[in-house]
Amino acid sequence: MTRGSIREYTEAVRERYLRESKKEKGKILDEFIKVTGCHRKAAIRLFRRRNQPRTNKKRGRPRQYNAAVAGALRVTGEAALPSENRTTS
């Protein structure tokens, strides 16, 4: 199955999965695993996750210096390099 078809199938089964009892959820998971080939835990995560739009928020540590300070550091760093290692930017 392609990812798109797995997504469509997940959306079709999700509501039924969320409202059923624990015993029925197991049966739904067994069926989903046979059809898609996903691992059981991955299937549970797919059912629990809501389709939320992705944000363009940057991950990781925030920048420590602003553009002006970074430019000044770049100039001083290039000045410290021997002339054959300098970049021309």
Buried (B, 14 or more C-beta within 10 A) or exposed (E): EEEEEBEEBBEEBBEEBEEEEEEEBEEBBEEBBEBBEBEEEEBBEBBEEEEEEEEEEEEEEEEEEEEEEEEEEEEEEBEEEEEEEEEEE
